Amino acid sequence: MGTDRVKRVCIVGASGKLGRYMVQHALERGYEVVGVCRERSVPKLAEFEGRMTVVAGPTNDPDVIRRAVAGCDGVLTVLVPWGVQQHASGTAQAVLDHARPDARLVFSCGWHITRDGGDTYSRAFKAALRIASLLGRLLRYVEIDDQVEACRRVFASDTRWTVVRGSTLEEGESQGLPAWSRHVGDPVLASDRTRRVDFALFMVEALTDDALVQEAPAIVGRLTPSALAHADASRDRA
Ligand SMILES: NC(=O)c1ccc[n+]([C@@H]2O[C@H](COP(=O)([O-])OP(=O)(O)OC[C@H]3O[C@@H](n4cnc5c(N)ncnc54)[C@H](OP(=O)(O)O)[C@@H]3O)[C@@H](O)[C@H]2O)c1
């Protein structure tokens, strides 16, 4: 899809940290922005008042999503596994069901999501994930399996989706568009660090990058040592 074809975008989960960066990037591109967030989080979008439309309500409510995505060329969705209420899968399903069939759909998640099983994870990563899943379930705080289910549904759909898999995140000034690879474990990703503002940048850029349709890029900060070493190696080969 060319940039000129994206005019109106919906950001589902707009009030969170990633969401607000995406709102900023989308407004900078001149897009008309509709944001969805919980009623109590609407004040977190005060800085954008008058520049975006806010639809307040749970992001996994199909009716809320149906109203918010109407007429949107792209939908950016923050998939989060909070609570034990199928929040992530409910949100993904509502977007898949109600977005325009030709809309670009971009979802966020972490490296733990695997599309084709070709990812390789360190023992430390696997152990941390197991502990987080177990504790989250016990405390009824986080439902990581449901984020996995959400992505499974996206991967199985025939929509124009991209699932962006974020590394460990940090705050800080933008370093530019992150580097990416199809598989966690690839050397370019070894630094496992991305600025949140750049995660948002990648999500918004994906709206107009057809090469990312039906891809699940794992991303890493552009100026991290592993991304720089990869860029040097590519230049040497060229
Ligand atoms: N944090 C990391 O280190 C990390 C690493 C890799 C990938 N990621 C991915 O990055 C994305 C953003 O994650 P983030 O950690 O940076 O968080 P974030 O951007 O601050 O977003 C959190 C979102 O979850 C919502 N939320 C929080 N508690 C909730 C609840 N109890 N019920 C329903 N919604 C709730 C927030 O809405 P309100 O504004 O209404 O609270 C907000 O939309 C996610 O897809 C995550 O998987 C994160």
The ligand as an ORCA input file, in Angstrom:
! r2SCAN-3c Opt
* xyz 0 1
  N       7.401     -4.161     28.227
  C       8.320     -4.821     27.555
  O       9.494     -4.933     27.958
  C       7.968     -5.446     26.224
  C       8.941     -6.209     25.573
  C       8.640     -6.741     24.330
  C       7.403     -6.514     23.754
  N       6.474     -5.816     24.432
  C       5.165     -5.605     23.785
  O       4.981     -4.208     23.633
  C       3.607     -3.893     23.696
  C       3.401     -2.769     24.667
  O       3.813     -3.200     25.941
  P       4.290     -2.202     27.066
  O       4.803     -3.075     28.179
  O       5.199     -1.183     26.481
  O       2.961     -1.576     27.595
  P       2.183     -0.243     27.225
  O       2.609      0.295     25.935
  O       2.237      0.671     28.381
  O       0.695     -0.763     27.042
  C      -0.011     -1.399     28.016
  C      -1.453     -1.489     27.494
  O      -2.159     -2.412     28.306
  C      -3.327     -1.771     28.793
  N      -3.631     -2.329     30.105
  C      -2.891     -2.267     31.217
  N      -3.507     -2.930     32.226
  C      -4.658     -3.424     31.712
  C      -5.728     -4.192     32.223
  N      -5.742     -4.604     33.492
  N      -6.748     -4.497     31.393
  C      -6.745     -4.095     30.126
  N      -5.758     -3.368     29.572
  C      -4.741     -3.042     30.350
  C      -2.977     -0.320     28.849
  O      -4.147      0.429     28.831
  P      -4.382      1.641     29.847
  O      -3.670      2.805     29.262
  O      -5.859      1.741     29.836
  O      -3.819      1.240     31.195
  C      -2.178     -0.184     27.561
  O      -3.000     -0.071     26.431
  C       2.886     -5.212     24.015
  O       2.381     -5.779     22.843
  C       3.988     -6.084     24.595
  O       3.731     -7.454     24.380
  C       6.723     -5.262     25.645
*
